[in-house]
Amino acid sequence: MNFLTAFFEINQAIIFFAYGLAFFIMGLVVALQSRQSSRLELARSLNWLAGFGILHGLNEWGDLFIPIQATYLSTPFVNLLYVIQLILLALSFTSLFAFGVSLMKPSGKLGWLSAAPTTLLVVWVFITFFVLTTIYQDQITWHHVSNALARYFIAFPGGLLAAYSLREHARRRILPLKVPAIYNALRVSGIALGGYAILGGLIPPSIPFWPGNIINAETIGMWIGIPPLAFRALIGLVLAVSTIRALEVFKIETERRIEALERDSIVNAERERIARDLHDGAIQKVYTAGLLVRSISKLAEPQSEISQRTERAVAALRDAVVDLRSNLEALHKGKSIPVQPLVYLLNTVAADPHYTTMVNIKLETSLPPDASLSAVRSGHIMAIINEALANILRHARACNVLISAEGKDKLLKIRIKDDGVGFTPGSPSGYGLRNMRDRARLLNGSLETETKPGKGTTITLEIPWVD
């Protein structure tokens, strides 16, 4: 036991540094990786957790660096540093509490919880700076008591609420995504937060009243030979690793959204192919067969058996054409674009969150605000643009996309330019690019691709305004 005590006393500075580093790195990584564009509710709460990690790390480093600075700075300035450290501690606990509240989204009878973190912080500030300063003249005692109150009334309930909310959120929102590694990481994070609520919220520095005069960092260290700081550092490490591991949920979310776009693109392309085959193949052949049968009926005697049968055959073929046209309309149902101004359609796709959450899209157009095309032609144009954007998301690794449209010399020219990785000109075309060129031909226009490795890609669609 004496050996452990001596070991931790000698390496106290290292423990302080590791403790602060674990929380600071967790907060920094969460802040950098949190996705405000994500549709996961977790994303909208992570900034609070990031704030907790960064602020708490800075607070713990204060215990390491302020004593070093005390040998060089005046006493009033050192006292000011301790006050700043105390405020950082309270703010970190408030952020942890707010993280739990944000995940829980309390309503009804629990609606008061939304204001709890701010209210507790304001009460703590008032007691610390307006009440305790009149009771405790000694700077160290005042600091320890203020520290203890922040732990008792903010860290402990906030840590428990954060632990409960995170585990419940993982069960309700992450488990259905069928990513067990992420779910388990969040459960571990919840356990670590619960452990921190106890070790960080109920074990303050030594203070002159119960329970802090009995259960505090000094007495716990004497009883078990290991300072609570070491356990908090371990919990901080577990929390950092598990939380950073759980952030992969955003990568999985992005991959699944891109897969959904790919599936939609494939389904739409297949629907268009079937529709073209019906229109250009089956319907025309049935219609031709009807004409042939009708020509045969003219050669037969009126009211003869052959004439009656050919008339029934013509009627059956006519019904077949109607059914095929009905199926053709069903293929386009829900996918047709009403006759709307082209500028409106371009603005709609440029603001589509399916794309804007992953790339920055800028639209430049000199088209008249009321310029429009037929529903069919507009549908082909928007399908080409959507296919181009889907390809950019899948392959280009671009950050910015520029869509430009202009009308000149009775031609409509649309460009989609990205700053992605590009590809080698002459490479085999994928199905998506071939489909885009097929649509351009249906519009009596052309589609050109300009690209170089590392220089991005520009797709130019040029079609006549009048079909």
Buried (B, 14 or more C-beta within 10 A) or exposed (E): EEEBBEEBEEEBEEBBBBBBBBBBBBBBBBBEBBBEEBEBBBBBBBBBBBBBBBBBBBBBBBBBBBEEEBEEBEEEEBBEBBBBBBBBBBBBBBBBBBBBBBBBBBEEEEEEBBEBBEEBBEEBEEBBBEEBEEEBEEBEBBBBBBBBBBBBBBBBBBBBBBBBBBBEBBBEBBBEBEBEEBBBBBBBBBBBBBBBBBBBBBBBBBBEEEEBEEBBBEBBBEEBBBBBBBBBBBBBBBBBBBBBBBBBBBEBBBEEBBEEBBEEBBEBBEBBEBBBEBBEEBBEEBBEBBEEBBEBBEEBEEEEEEBEBBBEBBEEBBEBBEEBEEBBEEBBEEBEBEEBBBBEBBBEBBEEEBBBBBBEBEBEBEBEEEBBBEEBBBBBBBBBBBBBBBBBBBBBEBEBBBBBBEBEEEEBBBBBBBBBBBBEEEEEEEEBBEBBBBBBEBBEBEBEBBBEEEEBBBBBBBBEEEE
